[in-house]
Amino acid sequence: MGQDPKFTPGEVAQIAWYTARMAKRGIASQTVYQGDLERKVDRIIDAARERTDREAAEARENGKRK
């Protein structure tokens, strides 16, 4: 697994929200299903990685044009 990307403030807020929901579910019951929230967090992280890769590629391309 690669290094975590830099997250935008919105992504940080979403991850914090889902983590808090997972904690709340965990307090309610140790056997509660949390896979749906884990997938949402994974999607946010994957989208951030793609955004970071795209921005790096654009920066390299813009550097070549100069």
N, CA, C, O and CB atoms as a CASP TS submission, in Angstrom:
PFRMAT TS
TARGET T0000
AUTHOR 0000-0000-0000
METHOD Language model
MODEL 1
PARENT N/A
ATOM      1  N   MET     1       0.843  -1.179   0.000  1.00  0.00           N
ATOM      2  CA  MET     1       0.000   0.000   0.000  1.00  0.00           C
ATOM      3  C   MET     1       0.883   1.234   0.000  1.00  0.00           C
ATOM      4  O   MET     1       1.910   1.271   0.677  1.00  0.00           O
ATOM      5  CB  MET     1      -0.956   0.002   1.213  1.00  0.00           C
ATOM      6  N   GLY     2       0.490   2.225  -0.745  1.00  0.00           N
ATOM      7  CA  GLY     2       1.281   3.429  -0.898  1.00  0.00           C
ATOM      8  C   GLY     2       1.143   4.388   0.275  1.00  0.00           C
ATOM      9  O   GLY     2       0.400   4.161   1.231  1.00  0.00           O
ATOM     10  N   GLN     3       1.883   5.448   0.151  1.00  0.00           N
ATOM     11  CA  GLN     3       1.861   6.471   1.180  1.00  0.00           C
ATOM     12  C   GLN     3       0.548   7.241   1.102  1.00  0.00           C
ATOM     13  O   GLN     3       0.022   7.467   0.013  1.00  0.00           O
ATOM     14  CB  GLN     3       3.067   7.424   1.035  1.00  0.00           C
ATOM     15  N   ASP     4       0.013   7.646   2.264  1.00  0.00           N
ATOM     16  CA  ASP     4      -1.235   8.404   2.267  1.00  0.00           C
ATOM     17  C   ASP     4      -1.001   9.779   1.653  1.00  0.00           C
ATOM     18  O   ASP     4       0.036  10.399   1.892  1.00  0.00           O
ATOM     19  CB  ASP     4      -1.798   8.537   3.705  1.00  0.00           C
ATOM     20  N   PRO     5      -1.956  10.257   0.867  1.00  0.00           N
ATOM     21  CA  PRO     5      -1.818  11.561   0.216  1.00  0.00           C
ATOM     22  C   PRO     5      -2.116  12.693   1.192  1.00  0.00           C
ATOM     23  O   PRO     5      -2.569  12.472   2.315  1.00  0.00           O
ATOM     24  CB  PRO     5      -2.750  11.657  -1.000  1.00  0.00           C
ATOM     25  N   LYS     6      -1.846  13.910   0.729  1.00  0.00           N
ATOM     26  CA  LYS     6      -2.286  15.069   1.504  1.00  0.00           C
ATOM     27  C   LYS     6      -3.789  15.206   1.299  1.00  0.00           C
ATOM     28  O   LYS     6      -4.272  15.183   0.167  1.00  0.00           O
ATOM     29  CB  LYS     6      -1.523  16.385   1.076  1.00  0.00           C
ATOM     30  N   PHE     7      -4.508  15.346   2.374  1.00  0.00           N
ATOM     31  CA  PHE     7      -5.962  15.451   2.304  1.00  0.00           C
ATOM     32  C   PHE     7      -6.395  16.909   2.325  1.00  0.00           C
ATOM     33  O   PHE     7      -5.762  17.755   2.957  1.00  0.00           O
ATOM     34  CB  PHE     7      -6.615  14.688   3.463  1.00  0.00           C
ATOM     35  N   THR     8      -7.496  17.185   1.615  1.00  0.00           N
ATOM     36  CA  THR     8      -8.086  18.514   1.671  1.00  0.00           C
ATOM     37  C   THR     8      -8.849  18.633   2.986  1.00  0.00           C
ATOM     38  O   THR     8      -9.149  17.618   3.614  1.00  0.00           O
ATOM     39  CB  THR     8      -9.023  18.778   0.443  1.00  0.00           C
ATOM     40  N   PRO     9      -9.168  19.855   3.414  1.00  0.00           N
ATOM     41  CA  PRO     9      -9.945  20.001   4.646  1.00  0.00           C
ATOM     42  C   PRO     9     -11.297  19.265   4.585  1.00  0.00           C
ATOM     43  O   PRO     9     -11.759  18.731   5.593  1.00  0.00           O
ATOM     44  CB  PRO     9     -10.179  21.480   4.930  1.00  0.00           C
ATOM     45  N   GLY    10     -11.913  19.241   3.429  1.00  0.00           N
ATOM     46  CA  GLY    10     -13.181  18.530   3.286  1.00  0.00           C
ATOM     47  C   GLY    10     -13.020  17.033   3.458  1.00  0.00           C
ATOM     48  O   GLY    10     -13.861  16.377   4.072  1.00  0.00           O
ATOM     49  N   GLU    11     -11.929  16.490   2.913  1.00  0.00           N
ATOM     50  CA  GLU    11     -11.676  15.055   3.055  1.00  0.00           C
ATOM     51  C   GLU    11     -11.384  14.702   4.512  1.00  0.00           C
ATOM     52  O   GLU    11     -11.833  13.668   5.007  1.00  0.00           O
ATOM     53  CB  GLU    11     -10.501  14.621   2.156  1.00  0.00           C
ATOM     54  N   VAL    12     -10.634  15.561   5.193  1.00  0.00           N
ATOM     55  CA  VAL    12     -10.342  15.328   6.609  1.00  0.00           C
ATOM     56  C   VAL    12     -11.638  15.325   7.420  1.00  0.00           C
ATOM     57  O   VAL    12     -11.824  14.488   8.302  1.00  0.00           O
ATOM     58  CB  VAL    12      -9.369  16.405   7.151  1.00  0.00           C
ATOM     59  N   ALA    13     -12.523  16.262   7.114  1.00  0.00           N
ATOM     60  CA  ALA    13     -13.796  16.335   7.833  1.00  0.00           C
ATOM     61  C   ALA    13     -14.645  15.096   7.576  1.00  0.00           C
ATOM     62  O   ALA    13     -15.256  14.563   8.502  1.00  0.00           O
ATOM     63  CB  ALA    13     -14.569  17.593   7.426  1.00  0.00           C
ATOM     64  N   GLN    14     -14.688  14.628   6.322  1.00  0.00           N
ATOM     65  CA  GLN    14     -15.463  13.430   6.011  1.00  0.00           C
ATOM     66  C   GLN    14     -14.905  12.206   6.727  1.00  0.00           C
ATOM     67  O   GLN    14     -15.663  11.412   7.283  1.00  0.00           O
ATOM     68  CB  GLN    14     -15.484  13.190   4.504  1.00  0.00           C
ATOM     69  N   ILE    15     -13.587  12.049   6.715  1.00  0.00           N
ATOM     70  CA  ILE    15     -12.968  10.903   7.385  1.00  0.00           C
ATOM     71  C   ILE    15     -13.239  10.965   8.885  1.00  0.00           C
ATOM     72  O   ILE    15     -13.540   9.944   9.503  1.00  0.00           O
ATOM     73  CB  ILE    15     -11.443  10.865   7.113  1.00  0.00           C
ATOM     74  N   ALA    16     -13.135  12.147   9.467  1.00  0.00           N
ATOM     75  CA  ALA    16     -13.412  12.297  10.895  1.00  0.00           C
ATOM     76  C   ALA    16     -14.865  11.948  11.209  1.00  0.00           C
ATOM     77  O   ALA    16     -15.143  11.302  12.219  1.00  0.00           O
ATOM     78  CB  ALA    16     -13.102  13.729  11.352  1.00  0.00           C
ATOM     79  N   TRP    17     -15.786  12.370  10.354  1.00  0.00           N
ATOM     80  CA  TRP    17     -17.212  12.086  10.550  1.00  0.00           C
ATOM     81  C   TRP    17     -17.467  10.577  10.523  1.00  0.00           C
ATOM     82  O   TRP    17     -18.143  10.038  11.399  1.00  0.00           O
ATOM     83  CB  TRP    17     -18.060  12.792   9.464  1.00  0.00           C
ATOM     84  N   TYR    18     -16.920   9.905   9.510  1.00  0.00           N
ATOM     85  CA  TYR    18     -17.133   8.464   9.400  1.00  0.00           C
ATOM     86  C   TYR    18     -16.443   7.712  10.536  1.00  0.00           C
ATOM     87  O   TYR    18     -16.964   6.705  11.014  1.00  0.00           O
ATOM     88  CB  TYR    18     -16.624   7.956   8.051  1.00  0.00           C
ATOM     89  N   THR    19     -15.281   8.188  10.970  1.00  0.00           N
ATOM     90  CA  THR    19     -14.592   7.552  12.093  1.00  0.00           C
ATOM     91  C   THR    19     -15.417   7.699  13.376  1.00  0.00           C
ATOM     92  O   THR    19     -15.510   6.765  14.173  1.00  0.00           O
ATOM     93  CB  THR    19     -13.183   8.167  12.284  1.00  0.00           C
ATOM     94  N   ALA    20     -16.007   8.868  13.564  1.00  0.00           N
ATOM     95  CA  ALA    20     -16.861   9.076  14.737  1.00  0.00           C
ATOM     96  C   ALA    20     -18.092   8.169  14.682  1.00  0.00           C
ATOM     97  O   ALA    20     -18.514   7.631  15.705  1.00  0.00           O
ATOM     98  CB  ALA    20     -17.294  10.553  14.833  1.00  0.00           C
ATOM     99  N   ARG    21     -18.661   8.001  13.498  1.00  0.00           N
ATOM    100  CA  ARG    21     -19.814   7.102  13.360  1.00  0.00           C
ATOM    101  C   ARG    21     -19.423   5.661  13.652  1.00  0.00           C
ATOM    102  O   ARG    21     -20.186   4.917  14.268  1.00  0.00           O
ATOM    103  CB  ARG    21     -20.412   7.205  11.951  1.00  0.00           C
ATOM    104  N   MET    22     -18.220   5.266  13.203  1.00  0.00           N
ATOM    105  CA  MET    22     -17.754   3.911  13.500  1.00  0.00           C
ATOM    106  C   MET    22     -17.561   3.725  15.007  1.00  0.00           C
ATOM    107  O   MET    22     -17.902   2.679  15.558  1.00  0.00           O
ATOM    108  CB  MET    22     -16.437   3.617  12.753  1.00  0.00           C
ATOM    109  N   ALA    23     -17.014   4.747  15.664  1.00  0.00           N
ATOM    110  CA  ALA    23     -16.820   4.671  17.111  1.00  0.00           C
ATOM    111  C   ALA    23     -18.161   4.570  17.831  1.00  0.00           C
ATOM    112  O   ALA    23     -18.302   3.802  18.783  1.00  0.00           O
ATOM    113  CB  ALA    23     -16.040   5.895  17.614  1.00  0.00           C
ATOM    114  N   LYS    24     -19.132   5.335  17.382  1.00  0.00           N
ATOM    115  CA  LYS    24     -20.458   5.300  18.004  1.00  0.00           C
ATOM    116  C   LYS    24     -21.085   3.917  17.844  1.00  0.00           C
ATOM    117  O   LYS    24     -21.688   3.388  18.778  1.00  0.00           O
ATOM    118  CB  LYS    24     -21.375   6.377  17.387  1.00  0.00           C
ATOM    119  N   ARG    25     -20.937   3.338  16.652  1.00  0.00           N
ATOM    120  CA  ARG    25     -21.460   1.985  16.430  1.00  0.00           C
ATOM    121  C   ARG    25     -20.713   0.977  17.301  1.00  0.00           C
ATOM    122  O   ARG    25     -21.313   0.037  17.823  1.00  0.00           O
ATOM    123  CB  ARG    25     -21.344   1.593  14.938  1.00  0.00           C
ATOM    124  N   GLY    26     -19.423   1.172  17.452  1.00  0.00           N
ATOM    125  CA  GLY    26     -18.626   0.271  18.278  1.00  0.00           C
ATOM    126  C   GLY    26     -19.021   0.314  19.736  1.00  0.00           C
ATOM    127  O   GLY    26     -18.983  -0.704  20.427  1.00  0.00           O
ATOM    128  N   ILE    27     -19.400   1.494  20.206  1.00  0.00           N
ATOM    129  CA  ILE    27     -19.868   1.627  21.589  1.00  0.00           C
ATOM    130  C   ILE    27     -21.196   0.907  21.767  1.00  0.00           C
ATOM    131  O   ILE    27     -21.441   0.291  22.804  1.00  0.00           O
ATOM    132  CB  ILE    27     -20.010   3.113  21.980  1.00  0.00           C
ATOM    133  N   ALA    28     -22.052   0.986  20.753  1.00  0.00           N
ATOM    134  CA  ALA    28     -23.363   0.356  20.832  1.00  0.00           C
ATOM    135  C   ALA    28     -23.241  -1.163  20.900  1.00  0.00           C
ATOM    136  O   ALA    28     -23.965  -1.818  21.651  1.00  0.00           O
ATOM    137  CB  ALA    28     -24.219   0.761  19.635  1.00  0.00           C
ATOM    138  N   SER    29     -22.328  -1.716  20.116  1.00  0.00           N
ATOM    139  CA  SER    29     -22.169  -3.167  20.100  1.00  0.00           C
ATOM    140  C   SER    29     -20.833  -3.517  19.464  1.00  0.00           C
ATOM    141  O   SER    29     -20.412  -2.885  18.496  1.00  0.00           O
ATOM    142  CB  SER    29     -23.335  -3.849  19.336  1.00  0.00           C
ATOM    143  N   GLN    30     -20.180  -4.512  20.006  1.00  0.00           N
ATOM    144  CA  GLN    30     -18.890  -4.937  19.471  1.00  0.00           C
ATOM    145  C   GLN    30     -19.042  -5.732  18.180  1.00  0.00           C
ATOM    146  O   GLN    30     -18.081  -5.877  17.423  1.00  0.00           O
ATOM    147  CB  GLN    30     -18.147  -5.767  20.500  1.00  0.00           C
ATOM    148  N   THR    31     -20.241  -6.249  17.923  1.00  0.00           N
ATOM    149  CA  THR    31     -20.439  -7.109  16.760  1.00  0.00           C
ATOM    150  C   THR    31     -21.157  -6.418  15.616  1.00  0.00           C
ATOM    151  O   THR    31     -21.539  -7.076  14.649  1.00  0.00           O
ATOM    152  CB  THR    31     -21.205  -8.327  17.157  1.00  0.00           C
ATOM    153  N   VAL    32     -21.352  -5.109  15.700  1.00  0.00           N
ATOM    154  CA  VAL    32     -22.083  -4.379  14.666  1.00  0.00           C
ATOM    155  C   VAL    32     -21.244  -4.293  13.384  1.00  0.00           C
ATOM    156  O   VAL    32     -20.018  -4.198  13.439  1.00  0.00           O
ATOM    157  CB  VAL    32     -22.458  -2.960  15.165  1.00  0.00           C
ATOM    158  N   TYR    33     -21.912  -4.328  12.249  1.00  0.00           N
ATOM    159  CA  TYR    33     -21.251  -4.275  10.940  1.00  0.00           C
ATOM    160  C   TYR    33     -20.829  -2.846  10.631  1.00  0.00           C
ATOM    161  O   TYR    33     -21.644  -1.925  10.688  1.00  0.00           O
ATOM    162  CB  TYR    33     -22.183  -4.815   9.827  1.00  0.00           C
ATOM    163  N   GLN    34     -19.552  -2.664  10.305  1.00  0.00           N
ATOM    164  CA  GLN    34     -19.041  -1.335   9.988  1.00  0.00           C
ATOM    165  C   GLN    34     -18.401  -1.277   8.606  1.00  0.00           C
ATOM    166  O   GLN    34     -17.767  -0.282   8.254  1.00  0.00           O
ATOM    167  CB  GLN    34     -18.038  -0.904  11.033  1.00  0.00           C
ATOM    168  N   GLY    35     -18.563  -2.320   7.837  1.00  0.00           N
ATOM    169  CA  GLY    35     -17.932  -2.382   6.523  1.00  0.00           C
ATOM    170  C   GLY    35     -18.365  -1.279   5.592  1.00  0.00           C
ATOM    171  O   GLY    35     -17.576  -0.822   4.765  1.00  0.00           O
ATOM    172  N   ASP    36     -19.625  -0.832   5.713  1.00  0.00           N
ATOM    173  CA  ASP    36     -20.104   0.239   4.837  1.00  0.00           C
ATOM    174  C   ASP    36     -19.339   1.537   5.090  1.00  0.00           C
ATOM    175  O   ASP    36     -18.973   2.235   4.144  1.00  0.00           O
ATOM    176  CB  ASP    36     -21.609   0.466   5.043  1.00  0.00           C
ATOM    177  N   LEU    37     -19.099   1.861   6.350  1.00  0.00           N
ATOM    178  CA  LEU    37     -18.365   3.088   6.665  1.00  0.00           C
ATOM    179  C   LEU    37     -16.890   2.942   6.309  1.00  0.00           C
ATOM    180  O   LEU    37     -16.260   3.903   5.867  1.00  0.00           O
ATOM    181  CB  LEU    37     -18.519   3.442   8.154  1.00  0.00           C
ATOM    182  N   GLU    38     -16.336   1.747   6.498  1.00  0.00           N
ATOM    183  CA  GLU    38     -14.942   1.524   6.127  1.00  0.00           C
ATOM    184  C   GLU    38     -14.749   1.695   4.624  1.00  0.00           C
ATOM    185  O   GLU    38     -13.740   2.251   4.190  1.00  0.00           O
ATOM    186  CB  GLU    38     -14.487   0.125   6.563  1.00  0.00           C
ATOM    187  N   ARG    39     -15.705   1.224   3.827  1.00  0.00           N
ATOM    188  CA  ARG    39     -15.616   1.395   2.372  1.00  0.00           C
ATOM    189  C   ARG    39     -15.690   2.865   1.990  1.00  0.00           C
ATOM    190  O   ARG    39     -14.997   3.301   1.071  1.00  0.00           O
ATOM    191  CB  ARG    39     -16.734   0.614   1.669  1.00  0.00           C
ATOM    192  N   LYS    40     -16.527   3.635   2.686  1.00  0.00           N
ATOM    193  CA  LYS    40     -16.624   5.066   2.387  1.00  0.00           C
ATOM    194  C   LYS    40     -15.297   5.769   2.660  1.00  0.00           C
ATOM    195  O   LYS    40     -14.860   6.608   1.872  1.00  0.00           O
ATOM    196  CB  LYS    40     -17.746   5.715   3.217  1.00  0.00           C
ATOM    197  N   VAL    41     -14.659   5.425   3.777  1.00  0.00           N
ATOM    198  CA  VAL    41     -13.358   6.020   4.102  1.00  0.00           C
ATOM    199  C   VAL    41     -12.321   5.597   3.064  1.00  0.00           C
ATOM    200  O   VAL    41     -11.510   6.414   2.627  1.00  0.00           O
ATOM    201  CB  VAL    41     -12.900   5.603   5.528  1.00  0.00           C
ATOM    202  N   ASP    42     -12.344   4.329   2.671  1.00  0.00           N
ATOM    203  CA  ASP    42     -11.408   3.850   1.643  1.00  0.00           C
ATOM    204  C   ASP    42     -11.605   4.588   0.326  1.00  0.00           C
ATOM    205  O   ASP    42     -10.633   4.913  -0.356  1.00  0.00           O
ATOM    206  CB  ASP    42     -11.578   2.342   1.424  1.00  0.00           C
ATOM    207  N   ARG    43     -12.865   4.856  -0.039  1.00  0.00           N
ATOM    208  CA  ARG    43     -13.127   5.591  -1.282  1.00  0.00           C
ATOM    209  C   ARG    43     -12.574   7.009  -1.204  1.00  0.00           C
ATOM    210  O   ARG    43     -12.034   7.513  -2.189  1.00  0.00           O
ATOM    211  CB  ARG    43     -14.636   5.632  -1.576  1.00  0.00           C
ATOM    212  N   ILE    44     -12.698   7.658  -0.054  1.00  0.00           N
ATOM    213  CA  ILE    44     -12.164   9.013   0.116  1.00  0.00           C
ATOM    214  C   ILE    44     -10.643   8.995  -0.035  1.00  0.00           C
ATOM    215  O   ILE    44     -10.070   9.861  -0.695  1.00  0.00           O
ATOM    216  CB  ILE    44     -12.566   9.596   1.500  1.00  0.00           C
ATOM    217  N   ILE    45      -9.990   8.000   0.583  1.00  0.00           N
ATOM    218  CA  ILE    45      -8.534   7.898   0.506  1.00  0.00           C
ATOM    219  C   ILE    45      -8.095   7.617  -0.930  1.00  0.00           C
ATOM    220  O   ILE    45      -7.131   8.210  -1.413  1.00  0.00           O
ATOM    221  CB  ILE    45      -8.017   6.793   1.450  1.00  0.00           C
ATOM    222  N   ASP    46      -8.803   6.712  -1.613  1.00  0.00           N
ATOM    223  CA  ASP    46      -8.462   6.403  -3.013  1.00  0.00           C
ATOM    224  C   ASP    46      -8.631   7.623  -3.907  1.00  0.00           C
ATOM    225  O   ASP    46      -7.793   7.877  -4.772  1.00  0.00           O
ATOM    226  CB  ASP    46      -9.332   5.252  -3.537  1.00  0.00           C
ATOM    227  N   ALA    47      -9.707   8.383  -3.709  1.00  0.00           N
ATOM    228  CA  ALA    47      -9.936   9.584  -4.504  1.00  0.00           C
ATOM    229  C   ALA    47      -8.835  10.616  -4.241  1.00  0.00           C
ATOM    230  O   ALA    47      -8.392  11.299  -5.165  1.00  0.00           O
ATOM    231  CB  ALA    47     -11.324  10.183  -4.190  1.00  0.00           C
ATOM    232  N   ALA    48      -8.398  10.728  -2.999  1.00  0.00           N
ATOM    233  CA  ALA    48      -7.332  11.671  -2.664  1.00  0.00           C
ATOM    234  C   ALA    48      -6.012  11.246  -3.323  1.00  0.00           C
ATOM    235  O   ALA    48      -5.252  12.090  -3.797  1.00  0.00           O
ATOM    236  CB  ALA    48      -7.161  11.769  -1.128  1.00  0.00           C
ATOM    237  N   ARG    49      -5.746   9.934  -3.350  1.00  0.00           N
ATOM    238  CA  ARG    49      -4.533   9.446  -4.021  1.00  0.00           C
ATOM    239  C   ARG    49      -4.577   9.765  -5.507  1.00  0.00           C
ATOM    240  O   ARG    49      -3.588  10.221  -6.081  1.00  0.00           O
ATOM    241  CB  ARG    49      -4.368   7.929  -3.811  1.00  0.00           C
ATOM    242  N   GLU    50      -5.726   9.524  -6.128  1.00  0.00           N
ATOM    243  CA  GLU    50      -5.868   9.823  -7.562  1.00  0.00           C
ATOM    244  C   GLU    50      -5.685  11.309  -7.827  1.00  0.00           C
ATOM    245  O   GLU    50      -5.032  11.696  -8.796  1.00  0.00           O
ATOM    246  CB  GLU    50      -7.244   9.364  -8.077  1.00  0.00           C
ATOM    247  N   ARG    51      -6.262  12.143  -6.967  1.00  0.00           N
ATOM    248  CA  ARG    51      -6.130  13.595  -7.127  1.00  0.00           C
ATOM    249  C   ARG    51      -4.669  14.009  -6.988  1.00  0.00           C
ATOM    250  O   ARG    51      -4.175  14.821  -7.770  1.00  0.00           O
ATOM    251  CB  ARG    51      -7.001  14.342  -6.089  1.00  0.00           C
ATOM    252  N   THR    52      -3.983  13.457  -6.002  1.00  0.00           N
ATOM    253  CA  THR    52      -2.575  13.789  -5.783  1.00  0.00           C
ATOM    254  C   THR    52      -1.729  13.366  -6.975  1.00  0.00           C
ATOM    255  O   THR    52      -0.858  14.115  -7.419  1.00  0.00           O
ATOM    256  CB  THR    52      -2.056  13.121  -4.504  1.00  0.00           C
ATOM    257  N   ASP    53      -1.982  12.159  -7.499  1.00  0.00           N
ATOM    258  CA  ASP    53      -1.240  11.683  -8.671  1.00  0.00           C
ATOM    259  C   ASP    53      -1.509  12.572  -9.883  1.00  0.00           C
ATOM    260  O   ASP    53      -0.589  12.908 -10.629  1.00  0.00           O
ATOM    261  CB  ASP    53      -1.617  10.225  -8.990  1.00  0.00           C
ATOM    262  N   ARG    54      -2.765  12.947 -10.074  1.00  0.00           N
ATOM    263  CA  ARG    54      -3.136  13.799 -11.210  1.00  0.00           C
ATOM    264  C   ARG    54      -2.468  15.169 -11.090  1.00  0.00           C
ATOM    265  O   ARG    54      -1.962  15.700 -12.078  1.00  0.00           O
ATOM    266  CB  ARG    54      -4.674  13.958 -11.293  1.00  0.00           C
ATOM    267  N   GLU    55      -2.465  15.742  -9.887  1.00  0.00           N
ATOM    268  CA  GLU    55      -1.834  17.045  -9.684  1.00  0.00           C
ATOM    269  C   GLU    55      -0.329  16.969  -9.918  1.00  0.00           C
ATOM    270  O   GLU    55       0.263  17.894 -10.473  1.00  0.00           O
ATOM    271  CB  GLU    55      -2.122  17.562  -8.271  1.00  0.00           C
ATOM    272  N   ALA    56       0.290  15.867  -9.494  1.00  0.00           N
ATOM    273  CA  ALA    56       1.737  15.710  -9.703  1.00  0.00           C
ATOM    274  C   ALA    56       2.048  15.585 -11.194  1.00  0.00           C
ATOM    275  O   ALA    56       3.027  16.154 -11.676  1.00  0.00           O
ATOM    276  CB  ALA    56       2.268  14.470  -8.939  1.00  0.00           C
ATOM    277  N   ALA    57       1.213  14.839 -11.923  1.00  0.00           N
ATOM    278  CA  ALA    57       1.422  14.685 -13.357  1.00  0.00           C
ATOM    279  C   ALA    57       1.252  16.024 -14.084  1.00  0.00           C
ATOM    280  O   ALA    57       2.010  16.347 -14.999  1.00  0.00           O
ATOM    281  CB  ALA    57       0.447  13.644 -13.928  1.00  0.00           C
ATOM    282  N   GLU    58       0.255  16.790 -13.663  1.00  0.00           N
ATOM    283  CA  GLU    58       0.038  18.110 -14.279  1.00  0.00           C
ATOM    284  C   GLU    58       1.206  19.030 -13.969  1.00  0.00           C
ATOM    285  O   GLU    58       1.620  19.806 -14.830  1.00  0.00           O
ATOM    286  CB  GLU    58      -1.286  18.742 -13.781  1.00  0.00           C
ATOM    287  N   ALA    59       1.747  18.961 -12.760  1.00  0.00           N
ATOM    288  CA  ALA    59       2.878  19.803 -12.404  1.00  0.00           C
ATOM    289  C   ALA    59       4.106  19.435 -13.212  1.00  0.00           C
ATOM    290  O   ALA    59       4.851  20.313 -13.648  1.00  0.00           O
ATOM    291  CB  ALA    59       3.177  19.693 -10.920  1.00  0.00           C
ATOM    292  N   ARG    60       4.326  18.125 -13.418  1.00  0.00           N
ATOM    293  CA  ARG    60       5.474  17.699 -14.234  1.00  0.00           C
ATOM    294  C   ARG    60       5.301  18.169 -15.677  1.00  0.00           C
ATOM    295  O   ARG    60       6.254  18.625 -16.308  1.00  0.00           O
ATOM    296  CB  ARG    60       5.638  16.155 -14.189  1.00  0.00           C
ATOM    297  N   GLU    61       4.072  18.054 -16.193  1.00  0.00           N
ATOM    298  CA  GLU    61       3.820  18.470 -17.569  1.00  0.00           C
ATOM    299  C   GLU    61       3.982  19.975 -17.725  1.00  0.00           C
ATOM    300  O   GLU    61       4.538  20.445 -18.717  1.00  0.00           O
ATOM    301  CB  GLU    61       2.420  18.044 -18.006  1.00  0.00           C
ATOM    302  N   ASN    62       3.498  20.726 -16.750  1.00  0.00           N
ATOM    303  CA  ASN    62       3.641  22.183 -16.806  1.00  0.00           C
ATOM    304  C   ASN    62       5.109  22.586 -16.681  1.00  0.00           C
ATOM    305  O   ASN    62       5.514  23.602 -17.244  1.00  0.00           O
ATOM    306  CB  ASN    62       2.808  22.852 -15.693  1.00  0.00           C
ATOM    307  N   GLY    63       5.898  21.821 -15.965  1.00  0.00           N
ATOM    308  CA  GLY    63       7.322  22.110 -15.846  1.00  0.00           C
ATOM    309  C   GLY    63       8.053  21.872 -17.152  1.00  0.00           C
ATOM    310  O   GLY    63       9.029  22.564 -17.442  1.00  0.00           O
ATOM    311  N   LYS    64       7.611  20.922 -17.937  1.00  0.00           N
ATOM    312  CA  LYS    64       8.242  20.629 -19.222  1.00  0.00           C
ATOM    313  C   LYS    64       7.938  21.708 -20.245  1.00  0.00           C
ATOM    314  O   LYS    64       8.758  21.974 -21.123  1.00  0.00           O
ATOM    315  CB  LYS    64       7.782  19.274 -19.744  1.00  0.00           C
ATOM    316  N   ARG    65       6.780  22.331 -20.146  1.00  0.00           N
ATOM    317  CA  ARG    65       6.364  23.343 -21.118  1.00  0.00           C
ATOM    318  C   ARG    65       7.156  24.629 -20.984  1.00  0.00           C
ATOM    319  O   ARG    65       7.273  25.378 -21.955  1.00  0.00           O
ATOM    320  CB  ARG    65       4.892  23.638 -20.964  1.00  0.00           C
ATOM    321  N   LYS    66       7.692  24.903 -19.830  1.00  0.00           N
ATOM    322  CA  LYS    66       8.382  26.173 -19.600  1.00  0.00           C
ATOM    323  C   LYS    66       9.750  26.188 -20.186  1.00  0.00           C
ATOM    324  O   LYS    66      10.458  27.189 -20.076  1.00  0.00           O
ATOM    325  CB  LYS    66       8.470  26.469 -18.145  1.00  0.00           C
TER
END
